[in-house]
Amino acid sequence: MPEISFVFPVYNEEKNIHPLYENVKKVCSQINISYEMIFVDNGSSDLSLHEVKQLETHDSRVFHLSLSRNFGHQNALFAGMSHASGNAVITMDADLQHPPALVPEMIKKWREGSDVVYTIKRYSNLPILKLIFVKLYYWIISKISGLKLNFGQSDFRLIDHRVLKVLLHMPEYHKFLRGQVSWIGFNQVGISFDVQKRHSGDTKFSLKNLFSFGLDGILSFSQYPLRLVTFFGFTIAVISIIYMIYDVLIPYFLKATNINPHITIPPGWATMAVTLFFFGSVQLMSIGILGEYIGRIFDQTKARPNFIVKEHNVPQ
């Protein structure tokens, strides 16, 4: 059994496979640990899987896991971790933005008794708007979920095999590993690092992926959006009452007191306006938020697998 299992989710990273392998291998040789590398090909359309198989021909510690299509970053991580056999698993992106040089410190913290060693990105080079968005997101999700998620927390982490067993038995369909790892507890410690430039290629994490990832995090660990609907419903009801007073009672008052005896109100106008304003606003927002939760329940009840393995050479 290796001491450390490395898991790398791979999606169109053919030019990064060999540099990643060499860097991790060099670090492991320096600290003299036994290890295995599991590359999870997440439906790549380039030669990423071919590059991994080339490494396998001369290094028996390299394994591949090829999924039948792209199941998303979180599920690719989950697939690799479910096939890891080490005493601990380290998950890293395959683009070398997660520095292998940090691995010795992570292993040191683990040997000192930490069950989870997570990493925190320093966002010194981010555009100001994206920096504000990221900070705001982590502040919001920490507040509404009760989880201790630090600004800049990443999926570059070490997980002890005891924690991994618990994590793998959590049957959630929409995976948000940062939240799940934080939720399960155990002894956790964080390490900060500077994000490196991609060795090659462009990021595969689009704005749409970022939005979906953030939404999974919020809806998986909080009922706050549902409570927000209640709050908005109450607020809109108050506004409707104020509008009703303005649109109905005040004109009648002006007419009754002869301040403006000729004022007229179109029949049914006030009732229709208040009703449409109130119910239309509340229903649209409620349907949208409830739909997100119901959709996740629907996905969960179908009990479809989080990933499908097309081929692999990982020992069972």
C-alpha positions, -999 to +999 in steps of 0.1 A: +000+000+000+015+034-010+017+061+016+003+088-006-022+086-035-022+115-059-054+122-078-053+145-109-086+153-127-076+158-164-096+175-191-076+183-223-043+187-205-020+167-229+008+192-227+007+193-189+008+156-182+045+150-184+056+182-166+031+174-138+044+139-135+081+150-134+074+176-108+055+154-084+080+125-089+109+148-081+092+161-049+083+125-037+119+114-043+132+143-022+111+133+008+114+096+001+077+085+003+059+057-015+032+069-038+009+063-067-005+087-093-040+084-105-049+104-136-087+108-141-094+115-178-127+134-177-138+130-213-108+147-229-109+152-267-071+156-270-043+131-264-043+135-226-051+098-220-025+087-245+001+108-226-008+091-193-006+056-209+029+065-221+039+072-185+024+039-174+047+019-197+078+029-177+064+037-142+043+011-124+031+038-099+011+056-126-025+046-133-053+060-154-090+062-150-110+071-181-146+083-177-172+078-204-177+116-207-171+148-188-188+144-155-175+177-141-144+186-120-159+175-086-170+141-098-137+135-115-120+141-081-145+118-065-138+091-090-101+093-085-104+093-047-127+062-048-099+043-065-071+055-042-053+030-020-029+052-001-029+060+036-037+095+025-048+111-008-037+144-023-059+160-050-044+184-074-053+201-107-034+189-137-024+224-150+004+229-124-013+259-108-012+238-076+025+238-068+039+203-061+065+220-040+039+224-013+034+186-009+062+181+016+047+206+040+012+190+036+026+156+044+045+170+074+012+185+088-005+151+082+022+132+100+019+157+129-017+146+134-039+166+109-065+146+092-071+171+065-046+196+051-064+221+029-048+249+009-058+286+006-050+305-025-035+340-023-054+361-049-029+389-052-030+389-090-067+386-096-087+414-113-104+436-087-139+427-098-132+389-097-114+393-063-145+411-049-168+384-063-147+355-048-144+372-014-182+380-013-191+344-023-170+328+005-183+353+030-219+346+020-217+308+020-198+308+053-225+329+069-256+311+056-242+275+059-223+277+091-193+261+074-158+274+080-148+280+044-119+303+040-115+328+012-095+312-015-100+276-004-091+252-032-094+215-042-057+211-036-058+191-003-045+161+016-071+138+032-064+110+056-078+075+046-101+076+077-117+109+065-118+096+029-139+066+039-165+090+055-164+113+025-169+085-001-200+072+018-218+106+015-244+099-012-249+134-024-254+137-062-243+173-065-208+172-051-193+203-034-162+188-019-150+219-002-182+221+018-183+183+024-147+182+037-154+211+060-187+197+072-173+163+083-150+178+108-119+160+121-086+177+127-081+202+098-054+227+091-048+252+062-017+262+043-016+293+021+000+293-014+005+315-044-013+303-075+011+294-103+006+302-140-008+274-161+020+255-176+001+252-209-033+258-224-063+278-212-085+274-182-115+251-187-134+267-158-158+291-176-181+317-160-210+293-164-190+266-146-181+291-119-218+301-114-229+264-113-202+255-088-211+284-066-248+276-067-241+239-058-222+251-028-250+274-015-279+250-022-261+219-009-254+234+025-281+259+033-319+265+033-313+302+035-326+308+000-360+294+010-361+316+040-352+345+018-383+338-002-404+341+030-386+374+038-393+388+003-429+376+004-434+395+037-416+426+023-437+426-009-469+422+012-460+453+032-452+472+000-486+461-014-505+473+016-487+507+014-496+509-023-532+500-015-534+528+010-520+552-015-541+541-044-574+534-027-578+551+006-561+585-002-583+592-033-614+584-013-602+607+014-596+635-010-630+631-025-648+628+009-632+659+023-638+679-009-601+685-012-604+671-047-641+661-053-636+654-090-610+627-085-620+593-101-606+558-098-610+533-127-632+505-114-611+475-103-578+492-110-564+492-074-574+456-068-559+444-100-526+463-095-521+452-060-529+416-068-506+414-098-478+431-080-480+409-050-486+375-063-465+379-095-434+389-077-436+363-049-446+334-072-419+340-098-391+341-071-406+312-051-409+290-082-373+297-092-358+289-058-381+259-051-373+246-086-336+245-078-341+225-047-367+202-063-344+196-092-317+185-069-341+161-051-351+147-085-314+141-094-308+124-060-339+101-063-328+089-098-298+074-081-276+077-112-239+073-106-218+104-102-194+090-129-191+061-153-157+045-158-150+035-194-116+020-187-090+019-160-059+001-149-062+009-112-058-022-090-090-031-071 
